Amino acid sequence: MDRAISRVFIVGVVLMVALMVNVVWIQVIHAGSLRRAPQNHRVIAQQLRVKRGLIQGFDGSTIAGDAKRSGFYYRTYPQGPLAPQIVGYDSARYGQSGIEASLNGYLSGSAAGTQGLIDRLLGRHTPGANVRLTIVPAVQKVAQSALGSQIGAIVALDPTTGAIIAAASTPSYDPARIDLSFPALIKNPDAPLLSRVTQGLYPPGSSFKVVTATAALNLGKVTPTTPFNDTGVYDIYGGKVTNYHGEIFGAHDFTKALTDSINTTFAKVGTLIGQAALIDQMRHYGFYQRPPLELPLGMVYPSGRYAGAKLLSTSASMNPLDVAWAAVGQESVLATPLQMALVAAGVADAGQVMKPYLVQRVTSSRGGVLSQASPSLWTTATSPATAQTLNVMMQQVVNAGTGTAAALTGIQVAGKTGTAQRGASNVAWFIAFAPANDPKVAVAVTIENTLFTGGDVAAPLAAQVIKAALAQPGLP
C-alpha cells in the first residue's frame, strides 16, 4: 500500500515539475515570440492604444499619421497613397511592411531612447518617434502620376548624397484599406505590394552599356573616337549579336555606338574586355551587393547575373557569346531600377556611388534627435576622368541619339536608353542625370510589358521627374 502511494507521489512530483518547466518555457523563454505573434490580440490591442510616430516627407509634411477612434489609434494618409510600397502598411491583422516594419521600434515607441526614464519606471508608453524620409512628396507625386496605369517603376536620387527623392512603383495600393484589400492584393498577378524599385529584377538592356563602356574606357581598350564598322551582325562562338530591328550603322566611333545604342559594337567591346573585367566593373557599381537601404531584408534585392531566382557568383562561367550579350545588357544580367539609378549617379558624381538611403532623421516625441542621416561613400565605380568622358557621351544620347525625348529646355540632361526583350514584349529603360555640368538628380525609369522602346516611353517620364526635382527649393 505504502509503495503504491509512493509511486503516485513520485508521478505527481514529476508532473508538477514538468508543468513548472513548461510554464517557465512559455512565460520566460518563449515570451518574446508569443508577444510578437499576430494572433496575440492582447498585444495588438496594446499597440493600438499607443500613438504611433509620424512618417513624414522631406518637406515635413505627413505621409502616415494617426487618428484615434474608440480609444485606439489608426493610421491616416493625408496625402493619399504616397510611396506605399516604401512607406509600408501598419495592420493589426497583417502586420507591417516597408519603413513601418523596419523602423517599428522607433515608430511604436519601444526602441531605446524613445521613452524617458520616468516613463520606463512607471511602465508608461509615450508616443512613438517621428521618422522623416528623404522622399520629396512633390517629386513623388509627379513620378506616380507619370507612371499612370503602366506597370513599372521610377526612382530618383541625389547623386551627391545618395538620398532617395522619389520611389514610385505601379500598380500600387491604398494602405488605408489594407485590412480590406490584402487578400485580393496578394492574389493579384501584377503584384501591387511589390516594390519594383528595389525588388523588381529586369534585364537592363542597353542602359547597361554605361557599365560596359566604363570598363572599356578604364582599361584603355577604347576612347570616345575609337573607330568601328557595323554590318548588322556580330558572329561569335557559334551565335550572333544583332542590332535592334536589324539596323546597320556602317562606319562609326565609340561615342556614336553609345549615342545610337549599337549592340554589335558593344558586343565587340565586351569580347575585347572579357568576362573578368565586365563582372569586376559591375561590382564596382554595386552589383552583387544588397543596397543598404533602411528596409526589411527581403525588400531589397541585389543585381547581377541570375539563374532563375538564384544570384550567380561572380566567378560563374560564361562562354564568349554570353559575354557579348551580357555587355549589351541581356544574357542573364538582371538589375533593379534602384541599381541602374546608382549607375547613373556614379557617372554624375565623378565616379563615386554614394550609399543610398531613405531616412533623413528620427526624432523622439520630446523632440530629441535619435538618428540623423550622414551621407557616405558606398563604392567607387570609376575615376573622375572616365566619369567625365561618360558624362559627355551620355549628353550626346539625349542631344542627338535615342534619348532625345528626355531633353529639357535650358537644362542639359545626360542619359542612356534601354530596350530589353523579355518574351513577346519589351522592358523599356531610361537612366539619366541633370544638370550634366552640376548634377543634382539621377533617375531610372523602367516600364514592363511594352511594345515600345526606352526612348519612346521611359525617357519622357524621366524628363518629367527631373524637371520636378530641379524645381524644388531644396533636396536631401
KASULQUI-V218965 format. One record per pair of residues at least 4 apart in sequence whose C-alpha atoms are under 7 Angstrom apart, sorted by the first residue. I is the first residue (numbers start at 0). J is the second residue. D is the distance in whole Angstrom. If there is no record, write none. Layout:
<<I:J:D> <I:J:D>>
This chain:
<<0:4:6> <1:5:6> <2:6:6> <3:7:6> <4:8:6> <5:9:6> <6:10:6> <7:11:6> <8:12:6> <9:13:6> <10:14:6> <11:15:6> <12:16:6> <13:17:6> <14:18:6> <15:19:6> <16:20:6> <17:21:6> <18:22:6> <19:23:6> <20:24:6> <21:25:6> <22:26:6> <23:27:5> <23:28:7> <24:28:5> <24:29:6> <25:29:5> <25:30:6> <26:30:5> <29:33:6> <30:34:6> <31:35:6> <32:36:6> <34:39:7> <34:42:6> <37:92:7> <39:43:6> <40:44:6> <41:45:6> <42:46:6> <43:47:6> <43:91:6> <44:48:6> <45:49:7> <47:71:5> <47:72:5> <48:70:7> <48:71:5> <48:72:6> <49:72:7> <49:124:7> <49:126:6> <50:65:7> <50:72:6> <50:126:5> <50:127:6> <51:65:7> <51:106:5> <51:107:5> <51:126:6> <51:127:5> <52:106:5> <52:107:7> <52:126:6> <52:127:4> <52:128:5> <52:129:4> <53:61:7> <53:63:6> <53:64:5> <53:129:5> <53:130:6> <54:61:6> <54:62:6> <54:63:5> <54:64:7> <54:129:6> <54:130:5> <54:131:6> <55:59:6> <55:60:5> <55:61:4> <55:62:5> <55:63:7> <55:130:6> <55:131:5> <55:132:6> <56:60:5> <56:61:6> <56:62:6> <56:131:6> <56:132:5> <56:133:6> <56:134:5> <56:135:6> <56:136:6> <57:131:6> <57:132:5> <57:133:5> <57:134:6> <57:135:5> <58:135:7> <59:131:7> <61:77:7> <62:76:6> <62:77:6> <62:78:6> <62:81:7> <63:74:6> <63:75:6> <63:76:5> <64:74:6> <64:75:5> <64:76:6> <65:72:6> <65:73:5> <65:74:5> <65:75:5> <66:72:5> <66:73:5> <66:74:6> <66:75:6> <67:71:5> <67:72:4> <67:73:6> <68:72:6> <75:175:7> <76:80:7> <76:175:7> <80:173:5> <80:174:7> <82:86:6> <82:166:6> <82:167:6> <83:87:5> <83:172:7> <83:174:7> <84:97:6> <84:192:6> <84:193:7> <84:194:5> <85:97:5> <85:98:6> <85:194:7> <86:97:5> <86:98:5> <86:99:6> <87:95:7> <87:96:5> <87:97:4> <87:98:6> <87:99:5> <88:95:5> <88:96:5> <88:99:6> <88:174:5> <89:94:6> <89:95:5> <89:96:7> <89:99:6> <90:94:5> <90:95:6> <90:178:7> <92:178:7> <95:99:6> <95:100:5> <96:100:5> <97:101:6> <97:294:6> <97:295:6> <98:102:6> <98:294:6> <99:103:5> <100:295:7> <101:293:7> <101:294:5> <101:295:5> <102:106:6> <103:107:6> <104:108:6> <104:109:5> <104:110:5> <105:109:6> <105:110:5> <105:113:7> <105:127:6> <105:128:5> <106:127:5> <106:128:5> <106:129:7> <107:127:5> <108:113:5> <108:114:7> <108:125:6> <108:126:6> <108:127:4> <108:128:6> <109:113:7> <112:369:7> <113:127:7> <113:128:6> <113:363:5> <114:118:6> <114:119:7> <114:125:6> <115:119:6> <116:120:6> <117:121:6> <118:122:6> <118:123:5> <118:124:7> <119:123:6> <126:364:6> <127:363:7> <127:364:6> <128:361:7> <128:362:5> <128:363:4> <128:364:5> <129:361:6> <129:362:5> <129:363:6> <129:364:7> <130:360:6> <130:361:5> <130:362:7> <131:358:6> <131:359:6> <131:360:5> <131:361:6> <132:357:6> <132:358:4> <132:359:5> <133:162:6> <133:163:6> <133:164:6> <133:357:5> <133:358:6> <133:359:5> <133:475:6> <134:139:7> <134:163:6> <134:164:4> <134:165:5> <134:357:7> <135:139:6> <135:164:5> <135:165:6> <136:140:6> <137:141:7> <138:142:6> <138:165:6> <138:464:6> <138:467:6> <138:468:6> <139:143:6> <139:165:5> <139:166:7> <139:167:7> <140:144:6> <141:145:6> <141:464:6> <142:146:6> <142:153:6> <142:167:6> <142:464:6> <143:147:7> <143:167:5> <145:460:6> <146:169:7> <148:170:7> <149:169:7> <149:446:7> <150:169:5> <150:170:6> <150:446:6> <150:447:5> <151:168:6> <151:169:5> <151:195:7> <151:445:5> <151:446:4> <151:447:5> <152:167:5> <152:168:4> <152:169:6> <152:195:6> <152:196:6> <152:336:7> <152:444:6> <152:445:5> <152:446:7> <153:166:6> <153:167:5> <153:168:7> <153:196:7> <153:443:6> <153:444:5> <153:445:6> <154:165:5> <154:166:4> <154:167:6> <154:196:6> <154:336:7> <154:337:6> <154:340:7> <154:442:6> <154:443:6> <154:444:7> <155:163:6> <155:164:5> <155:165:5> <155:166:7> <155:440:7> <155:441:6> <155:442:4> <155:443:7> <156:161:6> <156:162:5> <156:163:4> <156:164:5> <156:165:7> <156:440:6> <156:441:5> <156:442:7> <157:161:5> <157:162:5> <157:163:7> <157:164:7> <157:439:6> <157:440:5> <157:441:6> <158:344:5> <158:347:6> <158:348:6> <158:353:7> <158:439:7> <158:440:6> <158:441:6> <159:348:6> <159:353:7> <160:353:6> <160:374:5> <161:353:5> <161:354:5> <161:355:4> <161:356:6> <161:374:7> <162:355:6> <162:356:5> <162:357:6> <162:475:6> <163:355:7> <163:356:6> <163:357:6> <166:196:6> <168:194:6> <168:195:6> <168:196:6> <169:191:7> <170:189:7> <170:191:5> <171:191:5> <171:192:7> <172:191:6> <172:192:7> <173:177:7> <176:180:6> <177:181:5> <180:184:6> <181:185:6> <182:186:7> <183:187:6> <184:190:7> <184:191:6> <184:192:7> <185:190:7> <193:198:7> <194:198:5> <194:199:7> <195:199:4> <196:335:6> <196:336:5> <196:337:6> <197:298:6> <197:299:5> <197:300:6> <197:335:6> <197:336:7> <197:337:6> <198:298:6> <198:299:6> <198:300:5> <198:335:6> <199:335:5> <200:333:5> <200:334:5> <200:335:5> <201:333:5> <201:334:5> <201:335:6> <202:328:6> <202:329:6> <202:332:6> <202:333:5> <202:334:6> <202:419:6> <203:207:6> <203:328:5> <203:329:7> <203:333:6> <203:334:6> <203:417:7> <203:419:6> <204:327:6> <204:328:4> <204:329:6> <204:417:5> <204:418:5> <204:419:4> <205:260:7> <205:327:6> <205:328:6> <205:416:6> <205:417:4> <205:418:6> <206:415:5> <206:416:5> <206:417:5> <206:428:7> <206:429:7> <206:430:7> <207:211:7> <207:327:7> <207:328:5> <208:212:6> <208:326:7> <208:327:6> <208:328:7> <209:213:6> <210:214:6> <210:280:7> <210:281:7> <211:215:6> <211:269:7> <211:277:6> <211:326:6> <212:216:6> <213:217:6> <213:385:7> <214:218:6> <214:276:7> <214:277:6> <214:280:6> <215:219:6> <215:220:5> <215:221:6> <215:268:7> <215:272:6> <216:220:6> <216:221:6> <216:222:6> <216:385:7> <217:385:7> <221:225:6> <222:253:7> <223:252:7> <223:253:5> <223:254:5> <224:252:5> <224:253:6> <224:254:7> <225:252:5> <225:253:5> <226:251:6> <226:252:4> <226:253:7> <227:250:6> <227:251:5> <227:252:6> <227:264:7> <228:249:5> <228:250:4> <228:251:6> <229:247:6> <229:248:5> <229:249:5> <229:250:6> <229:263:7> <229:264:7> <230:247:6> <230:248:7> <230:249:6> <231:241:6> <231:242:6> <231:245:6> <231:246:6> <231:247:4> <231:263:7> <232:239:6> <232:240:6> <232:241:5> <232:263:6> <233:239:5> <233:240:5> <233:241:6> <233:263:5> <234:238:6> <234:239:4> <234:240:7> <235:239:6> <235:319:7> <235:320:6> <236:319:6> <236:320:6> <238:320:7> <240:263:6> <240:266:7> <240:324:7> <241:245:6> <241:262:6> <241:263:6> <242:246:6> <242:261:6> <242:262:5> <242:263:6> <251:255:6> <252:256:6> <253:257:7> <254:258:6> <254:392:6> <255:259:6> <256:260:5> <256:261:5> <256:264:6> <257:261:7> <257:396:7> <258:395:6> <258:396:4> <258:400:5> <258:401:7> <259:400:5> <259:401:6> <261:265:7> <262:266:6> <262:327:6> <263:267:6> <264:268:6> <265:269:6> <265:326:6> <265:327:6> <266:270:6> <266:323:4> <266:324:6> <266:326:6> <266:327:6> <267:271:6> <267:323:7> <268:272:6> <269:273:6> <269:322:6> <269:323:5> <269:326:5> <270:319:7> <270:322:7> <270:323:6> <272:276:6> <272:277:7> <273:277:6> <273:322:7> <274:278:6> <274:322:6> <275:279:6> <276:280:6> <277:281:6> <278:282:6> <278:313:7> <279:283:6> <280:284:7> <281:285:7> <281:286:5> <282:286:5> <282:287:6> <283:378:6> <283:379:6> <283:380:5> <284:342:6> <284:352:7> <284:378:7> <284:380:5> <285:378:7> <286:301:6> <286:302:5> <286:303:5> <287:301:5> <287:302:6> <287:303:5> <288:301:5> <289:299:6> <289:300:6> <289:301:4> <290:299:7> <290:301:7> <290:355:7> <291:355:7> <292:355:6> <292:356:5> <292:357:7> <293:356:7> <293:357:7> <294:298:6> <302:333:6> <302:334:4> <302:335:6> <302:338:7> <303:310:7> <303:332:6> <303:333:6> <303:334:6> <304:310:6> <304:311:6> <304:331:5> <304:332:4> <304:333:6> <305:309:5> <305:310:5> <305:311:5> <305:331:6> <305:332:6> <305:333:7> <306:310:7> <306:311:6> <306:331:7> <311:315:6> <317:321:6> <317:322:6> <318:322:6> <319:323:6> <320:324:6> <321:325:6> <321:330:6> <322:326:6> <323:327:7> <324:328:7> <324:329:5> <324:330:5> <325:329:5> <325:330:5> <325:332:6> <328:332:6> <329:419:7> <334:338:6> <334:339:7> <335:339:7> <336:340:6> <336:443:6> <336:444:7> <336:445:7> <337:341:6> <338:342:6> <339:343:6> <339:430:7> <339:443:6> <340:344:6> <340:430:6> <340:441:6> <340:442:5> <340:443:5> <341:345:6> <341:352:6> <342:346:7> <343:347:6> <343:430:6> <343:431:6> <343:432:6> <343:441:6> <344:348:6> <344:352:6> <344:432:7> <344:441:5> <345:349:7> <345:350:5> <345:351:5> <345:352:5> <345:380:6> <346:350:5> <346:386:5> <346:389:7> <346:390:6> <347:390:7> <347:432:6> <347:438:6> <349:382:7> <349:383:4> <349:386:5> <349:387:7> <350:379:6> <350:380:5> <350:381:5> <350:382:5> <350:383:5> <350:386:5> <351:376:7> <351:378:6> <351:379:5> <351:380:6> <352:376:6> <352:377:6> <352:378:5> <352:379:6> <352:380:7> <353:375:6> <353:376:4> <353:377:5> <353:378:7> <354:374:7> <354:375:6> <354:376:6> <354:377:4> <358:372:7> <359:371:6> <359:372:5> <360:370:5> <360:371:4> <360:372:6> <361:368:6> <361:369:5> <361:370:5> <361:371:7> <362:366:6> <362:367:5> <362:368:4> <362:369:5> <363:367:5> <363:368:6> <363:369:7> <381:385:6> <381:386:7> <382:386:6> <383:387:6> <384:388:6> <385:389:6> <386:390:6> <387:391:6> <388:392:6> <389:393:6> <390:394:6> <390:413:6> <390:435:7> <391:395:7> <392:396:7> <393:397:7> <393:413:5> <393:414:5> <393:415:6> <394:398:6> <394:412:6> <394:413:4> <394:414:6> <395:399:6> <395:400:6> <396:400:4> <396:401:6> <396:402:5> <396:414:6> <396:415:6> <397:401:7> <397:402:4> <397:403:4> <397:405:6> <397:406:6> <397:412:7> <397:413:6> <397:414:6> <398:403:6> <398:406:7> <399:403:6> <401:416:6> <401:454:6> <402:414:7> <402:415:7> <402:416:6> <402:454:5> <402:458:6> <404:454:6> <404:458:6> <404:459:5> <405:458:5> <405:459:5> <405:461:6> <405:462:5> <406:412:6> <406:462:7> <407:411:7> <407:462:7> <410:434:6> <411:433:6> <411:434:5> <411:435:5> <412:431:7> <412:432:6> <412:433:5> <412:434:6> <412:435:6> <413:431:5> <413:432:6> <413:433:6> <413:435:6> <414:429:7> <414:430:5> <414:431:4> <414:432:6> <415:429:6> <415:430:5> <415:431:6> <416:428:6> <416:429:4> <416:430:7> <416:453:5> <416:454:6> <417:427:6> <417:428:5> <417:429:6> <417:453:5> <418:425:6> <418:426:6> <418:427:5> <418:428:6> <418:452:5> <418:453:5> <419:425:6> <419:426:5> <419:427:7> <420:424:6> <420:425:5> <420:426:6> <421:425:6> <421:426:7> <424:448:5> <424:449:6> <424:450:6> <425:447:7> <425:448:6> <425:449:5> <425:450:6> <425:451:7> <426:445:7> <426:446:6> <426:447:5> <426:448:6> <426:449:6> <427:445:6> <427:446:5> <427:447:7> <427:452:5> <427:453:4> <427:457:6> <428:444:6> <428:445:5> <428:446:7> <428:453:5> <428:457:6> <429:443:6> <429:444:5> <429:445:7> <429:453:6> <429:457:5> <429:458:5> <430:442:6> <430:443:4> <430:444:6> <431:441:6> <431:442:5> <431:443:7> <432:438:6> <432:440:6> <432:441:4> <432:442:6> <433:438:5> <433:439:6> <433:440:6> <433:441:7> <434:438:5> <434:439:7> <440:465:7> <442:461:7> <444:457:6> <444:461:6> <445:457:7> <446:457:7> <451:455:6> <451:456:7> <452:456:6> <453:457:5> <453:458:6> <454:458:5> <457:461:6> <458:462:6> <459:463:7> <460:464:6> <461:465:6> <462:466:6> <463:467:6> <464:468:6> <465:469:6> <466:470:6> <467:471:7>>
